[in-house]
């Protein structure tokens, strides 16, 4: 399985991760049949370096915005300020939707942020290959 990732969406996720450092950044990703369309940088109401909860009001607004564009929410992203871009046991336990793409940004080396994508289904983590688009 592979996923085409537009450069601007990757950039939006990395910028948000850096801006929220040393706390975890989080947000949602919208797409349609043509692919990924938008990353919404949202507020982590826990303001924590080790956990995140997306602000529910912002989550709702992102959903409404996506629907108005004819998109749907297809994934979530969050950062690990001090560790690798790999789902933690908590991430796996709380993963709500097997259809969603889980983007992880790892800032263990802040100068070289890692971005990886996964599906999480019934406690099983499957990595998705990312094909970066240049536009
Ligand atoms: Zn995590």
Backbone and ligand atoms as CSV (ligand in chain L), in Angstrom:
chain,resi,resn,atom,element,x,y,z
A,1,UNK,N,N,0.843,-1.180,0.000
A,1,UNK,CA,C,0.000,0.000,0.000
A,1,UNK,C,C,0.884,1.237,0.000
A,2,UNK,N,N,0.499,2.228,-0.792
A,2,UNK,CA,C,1.254,3.477,-0.750
A,2,UNK,C,C,0.312,4.664,-0.855
A,3,UNK,N,N,0.837,5.806,-0.474
A,3,UNK,CA,C,0.035,7.006,-0.330
A,3,UNK,C,C,0.817,8.160,-0.917
A,4,UNK,N,N,0.150,8.920,-1.798
A,4,UNK,CA,C,0.805,10.098,-2.358
A,4,UNK,C,C,0.604,11.274,-1.406
A,5,UNK,N,N,1.711,11.897,-1.071
A,5,UNK,CA,C,1.661,12.981,-0.084
A,5,UNK,C,C,2.120,14.284,-0.737
A,6,UNK,N,N,1.172,15.214,-0.991
A,6,UNK,CA,C,1.565,16.509,-1.564
A,6,UNK,C,C,2.525,17.248,-0.624
A,7,UNK,N,N,3.494,17.931,-1.211
A,7,UNK,CA,C,4.523,18.606,-0.419
A,7,UNK,C,C,3.926,19.609,0.557
A,8,UNK,N,N,2.864,20.312,0.132
A,8,UNK,CA,C,2.307,21.351,1.013
A,8,UNK,C,C,1.646,20.743,2.248
A,9,UNK,N,N,1.114,19.532,2.112
A,9,UNK,CA,C,0.488,18.875,3.269
A,9,UNK,C,C,1.573,18.385,4.233
A,10,UNK,N,N,2.616,17.816,3.662
A,10,UNK,CA,C,3.750,17.422,4.511
A,10,UNK,C,C,4.296,18.631,5.262
A,11,UNK,N,N,4.466,19.729,4.538
A,11,UNK,CA,C,5.024,20.938,5.149
A,11,UNK,C,C,4.124,21.455,6.272
A,12,UNK,N,N,2.803,21.423,6.047
A,12,UNK,CA,C,1.870,21.910,7.077
A,12,UNK,C,C,2.009,21.081,8.357
A,13,UNK,N,N,2.172,19.768,8.208
A,13,UNK,CA,C,2.303,18.914,9.385
A,13,UNK,C,C,3.626,19.176,10.108
A,14,UNK,N,N,4.708,19.319,9.337
A,14,UNK,CA,C,6.019,19.521,9.965
A,14,UNK,C,C,6.102,20.882,10.655
A,15,UNK,N,N,5.520,21.905,10.031
A,15,UNK,CA,C,5.540,23.242,10.637
A,15,UNK,C,C,4.769,23.236,11.950
A,16,UNK,N,N,3.614,22.579,11.957
A,16,UNK,CA,C,2.807,22.531,13.176
A,16,UNK,C,C,3.558,21.774,14.282
A,17,UNK,N,N,4.207,20.668,13.891
A,17,UNK,CA,C,4.973,19.888,14.875
A,17,UNK,C,C,6.061,20.748,15.505
A,18,UNK,N,N,6.735,21.526,14.673
A,18,UNK,CA,C,7.820,22.375,15.176
A,18,UNK,C,C,7.259,23.502,16.045
A,19,UNK,N,N,6.148,24.104,15.621
A,19,UNK,CA,C,5.567,25.207,16.396
A,19,UNK,C,C,5.086,24.767,17.770
A,20,UNK,N,N,4.636,23.527,17.879
A,20,UNK,CA,C,4.103,23.038,19.159
A,20,UNK,C,C,5.185,22.473,20.068
A,21,UNK,N,N,6.376,22.221,19.521
A,21,UNK,CA,C,7.468,21.664,20.307
A,21,UNK,C,C,7.686,22.494,21.565
A,22,UNK,N,N,7.897,21.947,22.773
A,22,UNK,CA,C,8.112,20.519,23.056
A,22,UNK,C,C,6.838,19.746,23.385
A,23,UNK,N,N,5.680,20.330,23.059
A,23,UNK,CA,C,4.440,19.577,23.265
A,23,UNK,C,C,4.077,18.831,21.988
A,24,UNK,N,N,3.214,17.847,22.131
A,24,UNK,CA,C,2.750,17.121,20.955
A,24,UNK,C,C,1.826,18.017,20.139
A,25,UNK,N,N,2.055,18.029,18.835
A,25,UNK,CA,C,1.158,18.699,17.896
A,25,UNK,C,C,0.163,17.674,17.372
A,26,UNK,N,N,-1.027,18.149,16.990
A,26,UNK,CA,C,-2.003,17.223,16.412
A,26,UNK,C,C,-2.860,17.946,15.385
A,27,UNK,N,N,-3.489,17.170,14.546
A,27,UNK,CA,C,-4.376,17.738,13.539
A,27,UNK,C,C,-5.048,16.642,12.743
A,28,UNK,N,N,-5.849,17.069,11.786
A,28,UNK,CA,C,-6.612,16.132,10.965
A,28,UNK,C,C,-6.252,16.330,9.506
A,29,UNK,N,N,-6.495,15.294,8.707
A,29,UNK,CA,C,-6.171,15.327,7.287
A,29,UNK,C,C,-7.432,14.980,6.499
A,30,UNK,N,N,-7.716,15.809,5.497
A,30,UNK,CA,C,-8.886,15.579,4.643
A,30,UNK,C,C,-8.433,15.163,3.253
A,31,UNK,N,N,-9.306,14.412,2.590
A,31,UNK,CA,C,-9.000,13.996,1.231
A,31,UNK,C,C,-10.266,13.637,0.480
A,32,UNK,N,N,-10.056,13.288,-0.782
A,32,UNK,CA,C,-11.158,12.784,-1.593
A,32,UNK,C,C,-10.597,11.710,-2.515
A,33,UNK,N,N,-11.363,11.340,-3.529
A,33,UNK,CA,C,-10.894,10.252,-4.394
A,33,UNK,C,C,-9.581,10.596,-5.092
A,34,UNK,N,N,-9.330,11.892,-5.263
A,34,UNK,CA,C,-8.102,12.303,-5.958
A,34,UNK,C,C,-6.893,12.270,-5.037
A,35,UNK,N,N,-7.131,12.159,-3.757
A,35,UNK,CA,C,-5.985,12.083,-2.851
A,35,UNK,C,C,-6.139,12.977,-1.650
A,36,UNK,N,N,-5.017,13.229,-0.993
A,36,UNK,CA,C,-5.024,14.084,0.193
A,36,UNK,C,C,-5.145,15.537,-0.240
A,37,UNK,N,N,-6.000,16.298,0.465
A,37,UNK,CA,C,-6.262,17.668,0.048
A,37,UNK,C,C,-5.813,18.709,1.059
A,38,UNK,N,N,-5.862,18.372,2.353
A,38,UNK,CA,C,-5.586,19.415,3.334
A,38,UNK,C,C,-5.212,18.802,4.675
A,39,UNK,N,N,-4.266,19.452,5.349
A,39,UNK,CA,C,-3.963,19.115,6.749
A,39,UNK,C,C,-4.425,20.284,7.605
A,40,UNK,N,N,-5.206,19.998,8.618
A,40,UNK,CA,C,-5.683,21.020,9.555
A,40,UNK,C,C,-4.829,20.978,10.823
A,41,UNK,N,N,-4.020,21.993,11.070
A,41,UNK,CA,C,-3.270,22.042,12.335
A,41,UNK,C,C,-4.229,22.443,13.451
A,42,UNK,N,N,-4.412,21.600,14.459
A,42,UNK,CA,C,-5.399,21.853,15.510
A,42,UNK,C,C,-4.722,21.895,16.881
A,43,UNK,N,N,-5.504,22.298,17.874
A,43,UNK,CA,C,-4.977,22.475,19.229
A,43,UNK,C,C,-5.000,21.157,20.000
A,44,UNK,N,N,-3.877,20.849,20.648
A,44,UNK,CA,C,-3.798,19.731,21.587
A,44,UNK,C,C,-4.245,20.263,22.945
A,45,UNK,N,N,-5.485,19.913,23.347
A,45,UNK,CA,C,-6.007,20.489,24.594
A,45,UNK,C,C,-5.265,19.974,25.825
A,46,UNK,N,N,-4.511,18.881,25.693
A,46,UNK,CA,C,-3.732,18.380,26.825
A,46,UNK,C,C,-2.441,19.169,27.015
A,47,UNK,N,N,-2.010,19.883,25.966
A,47,UNK,CA,C,-0.760,20.644,26.012
A,47,UNK,C,C,0.339,19.828,26.688
A,48,UNK,N,N,0.541,18.633,26.178
A,48,UNK,CA,C,1.431,17.659,26.823
A,48,UNK,C,C,2.544,17.245,25.863
A,49,UNK,N,N,3.727,16.911,26.408
A,49,UNK,CA,C,4.800,16.391,25.552
A,49,UNK,C,C,4.636,14.907,25.221
A,50,UNK,N,N,3.647,14.245,25.859
A,50,UNK,CA,C,3.539,12.794,25.686
A,50,UNK,C,C,2.139,12.301,25.300
A,51,UNK,N,N,1.169,13.220,25.222
A,51,UNK,CA,C,-0.192,12.815,24.862
A,51,UNK,C,C,-0.864,13.926,24.067
A,52,UNK,N,N,-1.924,13.550,23.389
A,52,UNK,CA,C,-2.699,14.593,22.714
A,52,UNK,C,C,-4.172,14.232,22.724
A,53,UNK,N,N,-4.984,15.297,22.767
A,53,UNK,CA,C,-6.415,15.200,22.481
A,53,UNK,C,C,-6.750,16.411,21.623
A,54,UNK,N,N,-7.314,16.152,20.457
A,54,UNK,CA,C,-7.677,17.253,19.564
A,54,UNK,C,C,-8.844,18.027,20.170
A,55,UNK,N,N,-8.720,19.352,20.175
A,55,UNK,CA,C,-9.809,20.203,20.638
A,55,UNK,C,C,-11.086,19.808,19.893
A,56,UNK,N,N,-12.145,19.404,20.624
A,56,UNK,CA,C,-13.332,18.869,19.951
A,56,UNK,C,C,-14.072,19.902,19.103
A,57,UNK,N,N,-14.026,21.172,19.509
A,57,UNK,CA,C,-14.696,22.206,18.706
A,57,UNK,C,C,-13.957,22.383,17.379
A,58,UNK,N,N,-12.616,22.398,17.459
A,58,UNK,CA,C,-11.829,22.529,16.227
A,58,UNK,C,C,-11.992,21.298,15.332
A,59,UNK,N,N,-12.096,20.139,15.967
A,59,UNK,CA,C,-12.325,18.905,15.206
A,59,UNK,C,C,-13.620,19.036,14.397
A,60,UNK,N,N,-14.663,19.533,15.054
A,60,UNK,CA,C,-15.963,19.683,14.396
A,60,UNK,C,C,-15.871,20.698,13.253
A,61,UNK,N,N,-15.159,21.805,13.494
A,61,UNK,CA,C,-15.027,22.832,12.446
A,61,UNK,C,C,-14.257,22.283,11.239
A,62,UNK,N,N,-13.217,21.499,11.511
A,62,UNK,CA,C,-12.444,20.910,10.404
A,62,UNK,C,C,-13.335,19.967,9.599
A,63,UNK,N,N,-14.142,19.178,10.311
A,63,UNK,CA,C,-15.064,18.264,9.633
A,63,UNK,C,C,-16.021,19.038,8.733
A,64,UNK,N,N,-16.601,20.118,9.272
A,64,UNK,CA,C,-17.557,20.912,8.490
A,64,UNK,C,C,-16.869,21.559,7.293
A,65,UNK,N,N,-15.659,22.067,7.509
A,65,UNK,CA,C,-14.922,22.684,6.403
A,65,UNK,C,C,-14.665,21.659,5.295
A,66,UNK,N,N,-14.220,20.479,5.698
A,66,UNK,CA,C,-13.932,19.426,4.715
A,66,UNK,C,C,-15.204,19.060,3.940
A,67,UNK,N,N,-16.284,18.917,4.661
A,67,UNK,CA,C,-17.545,18.531,3.995
A,67,UNK,C,C,-17.995,19.584,2.992
A,68,UNK,N,N,-17.790,20.855,3.338
A,68,UNK,CA,C,-18.170,21.920,2.402
A,68,UNK,C,C,-17.357,21.856,1.123
A,69,UNK,N,N,-16.131,21.339,1.224
A,69,UNK,CA,C,-15.276,21.225,0.030
A,69,UNK,C,C,-15.561,19.939,-0.744
A,70,UNK,N,N,-16.420,19.085,-0.194
A,70,UNK,CA,C,-16.650,17.786,-0.821
A,70,UNK,C,C,-15.585,16.760,-0.447
A,71,UNK,N,N,-14.876,17.029,0.640
A,71,UNK,CA,C,-13.852,16.106,1.118
A,71,UNK,C,C,-14.394,15.345,2.325
A,72,UNK,N,N,-13.599,14.401,2.792
A,72,UNK,CA,C,-13.898,13.796,4.084
A,72,UNK,C,C,-12.601,13.691,4.889
A,73,UNK,N,N,-12.770,13.528,6.172
A,73,UNK,CA,C,-11.584,13.348,7.017
A,73,UNK,C,C,-11.078,11.925,6.822
A,74,UNK,N,N,-9.806,11.813,6.474
A,74,UNK,CA,C,-9.246,10.498,6.154
A,74,UNK,C,C,-8.093,10.123,7.084
A,75,UNK,N,N,-7.729,11.044,7.962
A,75,UNK,CA,C,-6.620,10.699,8.835
A,75,UNK,C,C,-6.351,11.740,9.895
A,76,UNK,N,N,-5.406,11.403,10.716
A,76,UNK,CA,C,-5.011,12.256,11.833
A,76,UNK,C,C,-3.483,12.287,11.855
A,77,UNK,N,N,-2.926,13.390,12.319
A,77,UNK,CA,C,-1.472,13.411,12.497
A,77,UNK,C,C,-1.153,13.927,13.889
A,78,UNK,N,N,-0.044,13.462,14.439
A,78,UNK,CA,C,0.475,14.049,15.670
A,78,UNK,C,C,1.970,13.826,15.728
A,79,UNK,N,N,2.594,14.583,16.620
A,79,UNK,CA,C,4.050,14.520,16.700
A,79,UNK,C,C,4.482,13.832,17.987
A,80,UNK,N,N,5.665,13.272,17.934
A,80,UNK,CA,C,6.358,12.753,19.113
A,80,UNK,C,C,7.600,13.616,19.299
A,81,UNK,N,N,7.516,14.606,20.212
A,81,UNK,CA,C,8.607,15.576,20.319
A,81,UNK,C,C,9.954,14.962,20.699
A,82,UNK,N,N,9.928,13.828,21.392
A,82,UNK,CA,C,11.186,13.282,21.902
A,82,UNK,C,C,11.417,11.838,21.467
A,83,UNK,N,N,10.645,11.365,20.503
A,83,UNK,CA,C,10.826,9.960,20.122
A,83,UNK,C,C,10.556,9.759,18.635
A,84,UNK,N,N,10.524,8.505,18.265
A,84,UNK,CA,C,10.436,8.146,16.853
A,84,UNK,C,C,9.014,8.300,16.316
A,85,UNK,N,N,8.929,8.345,14.995
A,85,UNK,CA,C,7.632,8.434,14.328
A,85,UNK,C,C,7.029,7.042,14.213
A,86,UNK,N,N,6.618,6.523,15.373
A,86,UNK,CA,C,6.016,5.191,15.402
A,86,UNK,C,C,4.934,5.193,16.478
A,87,UNK,N,N,3.779,4.545,16.213
A,87,UNK,CA,C,2.674,4.609,17.176
A,87,UNK,C,C,3.066,4.034,18.541
A,88,UNK,N,N,2.734,4.784,19.589
A,88,UNK,CA,C,2.975,4.315,20.952
A,88,UNK,C,C,1.864,3.330,21.336
A,89,UNK,N,N,2.056,2.574,22.419
A,89,UNK,CA,C,0.966,1.694,22.876
A,89,UNK,C,C,-0.332,2.463,23.108
A,90,UNK,N,N,-0.232,3.696,23.621
A,90,UNK,CA,C,-1.442,4.512,23.805
A,90,UNK,C,C,-2.078,4.860,22.463
A,91,UNK,N,N,-1.245,5.219,21.483
A,91,UNK,CA,C,-1.786,5.528,20.151
A,91,UNK,C,C,-2.562,4.336,19.611
A,92,UNK,N,N,-2.019,3.150,19.785
A,92,UNK,CA,C,-2.670,1.943,19.262
A,92,UNK,C,C,-3.981,1.701,20.002
A,93,UNK,N,N,-3.941,1.883,21.311
A,93,UNK,CA,C,-5.136,1.615,22.125
A,93,UNK,C,C,-6.262,2.587,21.785
A,94,UNK,N,N,-5.899,3.847,21.489
A,94,UNK,CA,C,-6.920,4.870,21.269
A,94,UNK,C,C,-7.297,5.040,19.799
A,95,UNK,N,N,-6.617,4.331,18.903
A,95,UNK,CA,C,-6.889,4.502,17.471
A,95,UNK,C,C,-8.344,4.163,17.171
A,96,UNK,N,N,-9.124,5.174,16.758
A,96,UNK,CA,C,-10.563,4.933,16.662
A,96,UNK,C,C,-11.037,4.338,15.341
A,97,UNK,N,N,-10.244,4.442,14.284
A,97,UNK,CA,C,-10.817,4.113,12.987
A,97,UNK,C,C,-9.822,3.341,12.113
A,98,UNK,N,N,-10.125,2.080,11.788
A,98,UNK,CA,C,-9.189,1.292,10.976
A,98,UNK,C,C,-9.007,1.816,9.562
A,99,UNK,N,N,-9.944,2.682,9.092
A,99,UNK,CA,C,-9.822,3.230,7.739
A,99,UNK,C,C,-8.905,4.446,7.703
A,100,UNK,N,N,-8.635,5.036,8.851
A,100,UNK,CA,C,-7.874,6.281,8.879
A,100,UNK,C,C,-6.378,6.024,8.711
A,101,UNK,N,N,-5.728,7.042,8.156
A,101,UNK,CA,C,-4.265,7.046,8.084
A,101,UNK,C,C,-3.743,7.793,9.313
A,102,UNK,N,N,-2.802,7.178,10.003
A,102,UNK,CA,C,-2.196,7.796,11.187
A,102,UNK,C,C,-0.799,8.286,10.827
A,103,UNK,N,N,-0.682,9.604,10.683
A,103,UNK,CA,C,0.627,10.195,10.388
A,103,UNK,C,C,1.339,10.479,11.706
A,104,UNK,N,N,2.594,10.095,11.757
A,104,UNK,CA,C,3.422,10.344,12.936
A,104,UNK,C,C,4.626,11.169,12.523
A,105,UNK,N,N,4.881,12.221,13.284
A,105,UNK,CA,C,6.081,13.023,13.063
A,105,UNK,C,C,6.992,12.801,14.264
A,106,UNK,N,N,8.194,12.365,14.009
A,106,UNK,CA,C,9.154,12.122,15.082
A,106,UNK,C,C,10.201,13.210,15.087
A,107,UNK,N,N,10.358,13.843,16.264
A,107,UNK,CA,C,11.318,14.943,16.380
A,107,UNK,C,C,12.485,14.576,17.301
A,108,UNK,N,N,12.782,13.285,17.405
A,108,UNK,CA,C,13.934,12.868,18.218
A,108,UNK,C,C,15.185,13.612,17.731
A,109,UNK,N,N,15.285,13.792,16.414
A,109,UNK,CA,C,16.317,14.656,15.827
A,109,UNK,C,C,15.583,15.815,15.157
A,110,UNK,N,N,15.519,16.955,15.862
A,110,UNK,CA,C,14.683,18.063,15.374
A,110,UNK,C,C,15.139,18.610,14.030
A,111,UNK,N,N,16.420,18.469,13.741
A,111,UNK,CA,C,16.909,18.986,12.468
A,111,UNK,C,C,16.507,18.094,11.293
A,112,UNK,N,N,16.140,16.863,11.633
A,112,UNK,CA,C,15.758,15.938,10.564
A,112,UNK,C,C,14.469,15.219,10.978
A,113,UNK,N,N,13.330,15.952,10.934
A,113,UNK,CA,C,12.070,15.343,11.358
A,113,UNK,C,C,11.694,14.149,10.475
A,114,UNK,N,N,11.181,13.134,11.142
A,114,UNK,CA,C,10.712,11.941,10.435
A,114,UNK,C,C,9.209,12.068,10.236
A,115,UNK,N,N,8.727,11.627,9.084
A,115,UNK,CA,C,7.277,11.546,8.876
A,115,UNK,C,C,6.957,10.160,8.332
A,116,UNK,N,N,6.104,9.441,9.040
A,116,UNK,CA,C,5.699,8.108,8.596
A,116,UNK,C,C,4.184,7.988,8.719
A,117,UNK,N,N,3.618,7.018,8.011
A,117,UNK,CA,C,2.158,6.848,7.999
A,117,UNK,C,C,1.810,5.388,8.262
A,118,UNK,N,N,0.715,5.202,8.995
A,118,UNK,CA,C,0.313,3.850,9.415
A,118,UNK,C,C,-1.192,3.693,9.344
A,119,UNK,N,N,-1.613,2.440,9.252
A,119,UNK,CA,C,-2.971,2.092,9.626
A,119,UNK,C,C,-2.897,1.263,10.888
A,120,UNK,N,N,-3.910,1.436,11.740
A,120,UNK,CA,C,-3.947,0.698,13.002
A,120,UNK,C,C,-5.306,0.011,13.079
A,121,UNK,N,N,-5.263,-1.308,13.036
A,121,UNK,CA,C,-6.513,-2.067,13.004
A,121,UNK,C,C,-6.438,-3.188,14.026
A,122,UNK,N,N,-7.348,-3.154,14.998
A,122,UNK,CA,C,-7.380,-4.195,16.029
A,122,UNK,C,C,-6.018,-4.401,16.688
A,123,UNK,N,N,-5.334,-3.310,16.960
A,123,UNK,CA,C,-4.056,-3.415,17.634
A,123,UNK,C,C,-2.885,-3.750,16.734
A,124,UNK,N,N,-3.150,-3.922,15.432
A,124,UNK,CA,C,-2.071,-4.234,14.493
A,124,UNK,C,C,-1.671,-2.975,13.732
A,125,UNK,N,N,-0.368,-2.709,13.719
A,125,UNK,CA,C,0.173,-1.529,13.051
A,125,UNK,C,C,0.710,-1.935,11.686
A,126,UNK,N,N,0.230,-1.267,10.630
A,126,UNK,CA,C,0.737,-1.520,9.282
A,126,UNK,C,C,1.272,-0.214,8.720
A,127,UNK,N,N,2.532,-0.218,8.307
A,127,UNK,CA,C,3.081,1.016,7.739
A,127,UNK,C,C,2.638,1.186,6.292
A,128,UNK,N,N,2.366,2.437,5.929
A,128,UNK,CA,C,1.983,2.799,4.567
A,128,UNK,C,C,3.160,3.527,3.938
A,129,UNK,N,N,3.558,3.096,2.741
A,129,UNK,CA,C,4.647,3.795,2.052
A,129,UNK,C,C,4.158,5.175,1.604
A,130,UNK,N,N,4.990,6.163,1.820
A,130,UNK,CA,C,4.654,7.522,1.397
A,130,UNK,C,C,5.426,7.855,0.119
A,131,UNK,N,N,4.673,8.288,-0.900
A,131,UNK,CA,C,5.295,8.826,-2.120
A,131,UNK,C,C,5.148,10.328,-2.059
A,132,UNK,N,N,6.257,11.022,-1.890
A,132,UNK,CA,C,6.175,12.473,-1.765
A,132,UNK,C,C,6.035,13.121,-3.131
A,133,UNK,N,N,5.041,13.991,-3.241
A,133,UNK,CA,C,4.843,14.768,-4.472
A,133,UNK,C,C,5.532,16.107,-4.310
A,134,UNK,N,N,6.005,16.653,-5.391
A,134,UNK,CA,C,6.814,17.864,-5.278
A,134,UNK,C,C,5.990,19.132,-5.269
A,135,UNK,N,N,4.765,19.071,-5.759
A,135,UNK,CA,C,3.975,20.324,-5.819
A,135,UNK,C,C,3.403,20.664,-4.450
L,1,ZN,ZN,ZN,1.724,9.219,19.796
